[in-house]
Amino acid sequence: MMHRLLGTAFRREIAAQDSSKLWGKIGPSSSCRVHTAETALLSQNTDHKNDKNNAANQADRKQTTSNEVSSPLTDTFGRFHTYLRISLTERCNLRCKYCMPAEGVQLTQKDKLLTSEEVIRLANLFVAEGVRKIRLTGGEPTVRKDLPEIVSQLKAIPNLDSVGITTNGLMLTRQLVGLQRAGLDALNVSLDTLKVARYEQITRRKGWERVIAGIDLASQLGYRPKVNCVLMKALPSTFVQTHRTDSLAHGAGSRRYYSSLSHVDEHTGRATMVDVDDKVSTKRVAKAQATVYVGPTIAALIENNELKKGDVLSISQMAAIVAAKKTSDLIPLCHNIPLSSIKVETSLNSSTNEVQILAKVKCDGKTGVEMEALTAVSIAALTVYDMCKAVSHEILIKNIMLVEKTGGKSEFYRKQFHHEPALESRTSSTRQTEELPIITRPYRTDPIVTNEPFVPMYI
């Protein structure tokens, strides 16, 4: 509880004492430190004169070990501490159930707490004894208006490697840019839930969205914010849990577990592909569909093949096939699957002025191909838009969905799906004689002018 000691128990009259008197109470005298400095200087000069003197090097290492053992930062188990937490305030803008009652707590008088000058002075004393990392806590440290100035002055202390804060995140969107400019190195955010209602229940305050926005801002500014949470028996957590472990030997650290997420590494929390090595190869099939409403003018142009960019249906069909084969390049965590069949049908429904797109993808593998089918119809729909946008931008892409998925651990069939074009028979060798012939018309060269009103189609 060193941070509580520094934040509340230390009084101004103690902080105002001469540093030798202060360290006389909690550690070796100043004369001992002078002797240590002189000994280290002599050892350094000896090393410069003769780098090959192993005996001198060993003596220097023994002297350093002796210094650490005699330091006030060495505990009774012989462990030397380099990490210090300083509580800047008792105030907090939340009323978390596990921390304080709804009405709050009686605060210590302001003149009994450390001023910013006293915080910096104490930090200098601890750094002189070997502290290399300082974390500012509370209460809630961001309620102090002089927090950026404190961070800036701490970063100016020689040999101090890192300055961080632990915060509830409510004020990050306002203060984090200024804190970064002041030199803030690390950030811990206390967040006990990802549910808005649960957050308000625990903290007795609103502000979940502000906390999430603050974490997002921290990531954009280059920080890797750590999220702390308190596990409560009465409020079971249903999201990614952070298990907090404190070590007396190395200060405070955190270790995360992500076992509930399939595309996140269990130990590092980084995105990863699912390992399918233990799965059995089976025949996998997936169907997907998309619909593009183009309106009567564009529908007539498509039907007569009079669009200047070419045959919309054929080109969008080719785009779908290419997209299915490139799915792993577009979706980062998708496996690169050797596809055995890609069949795409594009057709124009003149009565509804819509282009219907249906894709069927097959493979013999260890993972499904629904992403390939969905990618195919999505890119085909975008291709239709690209080829028709010169006529009108009132084009609506809708109903992109998985229709069917078979061959894996879980199969899927969409109910009430009636659009079933004969994909298996859409080849030149098996085309039925009763089907309408394909008519190719010459392109029109005159400009197309239209004021077609947009008719919204609700999904």
N, C-alpha and C positions, 0 to 999 in steps of 0.2 A: 504493500500500500504506500509506496514511496511518493506517488503523485498526490495522495491525500495529505501526506506529511508536508509536502512543499506547498500545497494549495491552501491549507487551513491551519495546521499546527504551528508552522513557522510564523513568528510575529515580526513586526517591523524592527523592533529593538534588536532581535537576533540577527536579521539580515543586515542591519546597519553596523554591526560589530566589525572590527578589523578581521580580515580573512584569516590571519594567523590564529586569532582567538577562536573563531568559528571552527576551524579545522582542529584546534586543540581540544574541542569538545567531542568531535566525532571521528578523529583520526590522528595521524602523526603530526608532530609540530612542524613549523616552517623550517626550523634548522635541519630537520631530517630531510625535507625536500631539497634544501640547498645542497646538503651533502650528496644526495642522490644525483642532482644535476651535475655537480662537479665530477662525480665518479663516472657518469655517462660521457662527459666531455673528455676526460682523460682516456677512456676506453676508445672513443672515436678517434682521438689523435694517434693512439697506438696502432689502430687498424690502418690509418692512412700511411703510417710509416712502414708497416710491414703487414701486407694483406695475407701473407702465407702463414702467419703466426696462429696456428689452430688453438693453442692454449689460451691466447688472449681472447679469441672469439668465444670459446667455451666459457671463459670467465665473465665475458660481457653478457652472455645469455643467462648465466646464473644470477648476475646482478639484476637483470630485467625481471626474472622470475621472483627474486627477492623483493623488488620494488612492488610488484603486483600483490604479493602476499601481505606486505605491510600497508597497502593502500586501504583507505576507508571504504572503497568500493568492492573489497573482497569480503565475501560472507564467511560464515563459520565453517562452510564446507570447502573453502579454498577456491571458490569460483569468483572470477573477476568480472564485474558488470560494466558494460559500456553503453547501456541503453537506459535513458531517463525519461520518465513521464511527469509532466508538470500540469497540474490542474489550475486553469486560469480563473475559473469562476464556479460558483455553486448554482447559478441561475440556469434555467433551461426553458425553452419555449414549447416543450411537450410535457405531458403528465402521464407517462407510461405506467401501467398498472403495477408492473414488477419493480418500479423504481421509486415512486412517491405517491402519496394520496392525491385525490382530485383537487383538493384545495391548496396543494403545494406544501412546502416545508418552511420553517422559520430560517431565514438566511443570516449568515454571519455579518456583523457590521462591517461596512466597507473599509474602515480604517484598520481592521484586523486582518485584511487580506493583502496579498502581495501586489504592489504596483508594478507597472511595466519595467521601471528601472530596477526594481528588486529582482524581478524574474530574470532579466538579462545578467545581473550581477551573480545570482546563484548559478545560472547556466555557465558563466565563465569559470566559476570555481569548480564546478563538476567537470567541465571539459579539460581544465588544467590537470585534473586527477585521472583522466582517461576516458571519459564519456565521449562517444562518437555519434550517437543518435539520440535525438530528443523528439518526443511526441507531445503535442499540446492537447489536453483533454478538458473536461469540465465535470459536472454541468455540460453546457453546450458552449464550446469556445467561440463560435461565430457570433454570439451575442455581445462580445466585447468589441467596441468600436475601434480599438487600437490593435486588433489582431494582425492586420497587414504590417504595421510598424514593428510589432514584436517579432514576426517572422523575418522581416528584413534585417533587424538587428541581430537575431540569432544566426542568420546565414553569414553575417560578417565576422563571426567568431572563428579564429583560426583553428584548424584541426577538427571542426565539427562537420561530419560528412553528410548528415541527413536531418531534415526538419519535416515532421509530418503532423497531421491533425486527425483526431477522431471526431466525427460530427454526425448529427442526425440528418444532414443533407438539406434541410429546409431553406437555408440561405445560400446554397452553393451557386445557384444561377445568378445571384447578385454579386457574390464576393470572390468566386473562384478565379476569375481572370486577374483581379487585383492581387490575390494571393500567389498566383503563378508568377506574376511580375516581381513580387517580393522575394521569390525564390523557393516557394513550397515544393518539397520533393515527393511526399507520399500522402495518400488519402485513404482513410478508412471511413465507411459509411455504415451507420447502424440502421438496418431495415429488417423488420421481423416478419414481413409477409408481402406477397405480391397481390393481395386482394385489398381493394379500396375499403370495403366495409370492415374487414378484419383490422386493417391499419387504424381506422378511426376508433374501433373498439379498444384496441390495445393502448393507443396513445392519447385517447380522449380529445383528439384534435384532428382537423382536416389538413391536407397537404401532401397526400401520397403522390399526386401528379408532379408536384414540385420536386420531390425527392428523386423520382425517376428522371425528370428533366435534368437535375443536377448531376446524376450519374452519367447520363448521356453526354452532357457537356464535358465532364471530366475525361471521358474516353476520347472525345473529339480534340481535346487539348493535349492529348498524349499521355495522360495518366493511366495507370492500371488500378482503378479503385478496388479495394477489398471490401466485401460486404459482410458485416457481422450480424448475427441474429441470436436472440435468446430463445432457446427451446423450452416451451412450456407444456406441461402435461395436459392442462385443461384446454389448450388450443393447439391441437396437432397440426404440424406443418404439412402441406400438400404440394410443396414446390421444392426447388433445389435448395438443399440445406447446407449451411456453412457450419462446420464443427470447429469450435474455437478451442485451442489448447494454449495454455500459458506455461512457459518454461522459465524457471528461476535462473538457469544457466545462460540462456540466450535471450532473455527478455520475453516479449509477447510476440507470438506468431500465429498464423492461421493456416489450417489445412482444409481443403474443400473436397467434398464428395459429390459426384454427379451421376450416381448409379442409376437414377431414374430416367436419364436422357440417352436415347440410342445413338445420337450423332455427336455426343460430347464425351471426351475422354474422362474416365472415372476419376483420375487422380489430378490431371492438369487443368481440366475445364475447357480445353481447346476443342474446336470442331474436328471431327474425324469421320472417316467412312466406316460404315458397318462392316464388320468382318463376316463374310459369307463362306469362309473356307469349309466350315463343318456342315454346310447345307448340302442337300442332295439335288443334283441336276434333274430338272423336270421340264416338260414342255410347257411353256408359258405363253399365254395369249392375253392381249388387252385391246379393248376398243374404246375410242373416245370420239366425241363429236363437238362441233362448233357451228354456230349460225351467224351469218352476217346479213343484216338488213341493209339494202342498198337503195331502196326506193324505186318507183316506176321508171324514171328516166334511165338510170344506170342499168336496171334490169333489162330494159329494151335494148340498150347498147350491148350488153353481154350476150343476150339471146341472138342478136344479129351479128355478133363478133365485129363491132364497129368502134371499139375503144382504141385509141391511138397507141396505147402501150402493148396491145396484143391480146391474145386469147387468155382471158382471166382465169378460166377454169383449168386449163392445161398448165399454165405457169404456176398457179397456186398449188396444184397437185405435185408438181416437181419440187416446189419449195418445201412442202410437207415431208417428202421422202428424204431430202437432204437434211432437214432439221431433225428428223428422228435419228439419223445416223450421227448427228453432232450433239446429242442431248448431254452427254457427259462433259462436253466442252462448255455448255451453257449453264448447267446446274452443277455447282461445285462438288457436291457430295454424292452425285450419282455415279454408279459403276459404269465402266466402259464395256457394254455388252455386245457380243457378236450376234447381230440380228439375222434370223433366217428368212424373214419375210416382212415386207412393208407394203401394204396395199392402202391406197387412198382414193376415195371417191369424192368428187366435187360436182354438185349439180345445182341448177337454178330452178327455184320454185317460182314460176311466173305469177301465180295467184297471190302469193304473199310478198313478192319482190325480195326474196331472201336467197342467199347462196348457202346451201347445206354442205357441210364438210364432215366426212366420216373416215376415220383411220383405224386400221387393224394391224397390229404388230405382233410378231411371233419370235420366239427364241427357244433354244434348249439351253437352260442355264440355271444358276443358283439363286437368282433374284428376278423380280417381276419387271415387266416392260410398260407399266402404265404411264410412267413419266415420258417414255418415248412416244407413246400414242398421244398424250396430252400436248407434248411439245409440237408434234406434227400438226395437229389441228390448229394450235395457237398461231404458229408461223404461217400456215395457209391462210388463216383469217386476216392476219396482218398484211399478207401479200395482196389479198383482194382489196383491202383498204388502200394500199399503196398504188395499185393500178387504177383505182377509180377516184382517187381524191381530187384529180384535176377537174372532174365534172362537178363534184359536190363533196363537202366535208360532213354532210348529214348522214353519216354511215354509222351503224351501231353493231358492234361485235358483242355477242351474247351467247349464253348457254354453252360455255366451254365446260365440258364435264366428262367424267369417266363413265362409260356405258356398261362395260363388262370387263372382268378380270378373272382369269382361271389359271390353274396350274400351280399355285403356291399354297402356303399354309392357310391363308384365308382367301376365299373366293368372293366375288362381288357381282351382282346382277342388278342393274337399275330397274326399278319398277316403273310401269306406265311409260315405257319407251317404245314408240311405235315406228320410228323411222328406221327401217331395216333395208337399205339398198343391198343389192346382191353383189357384194364385193368379190366373192369367189368367181363370179361369171363375167366380170368386167374386163375381159381380154378380147383381143381381136379374133381369136380362134373359137371362142365360145359365145360370141355375141348372138343373141337371138334375132331371128329374122323379123319378128314383129316389132322390134324396137325402132324408134324413129331414127332415120339416117342422120349422120352428122353433116351439116351444111356449112361450108366455109364461104364467107362473103368477103368481098374486097373492103379494105379500110376506107373510111370516109376521110377526106382531106379538108373539108370545110370546118370552120370553128364551131364548137358546140356551145350554145348559149341556153341556159336554163335558169328558171326561178322556182325550181321545185320546192314546195313547202315540205318541211320536215315533219314526219308523222312518228311520234314516239312509240316505241314498242316496249311494253313493260315485260320484264322477265318474270 
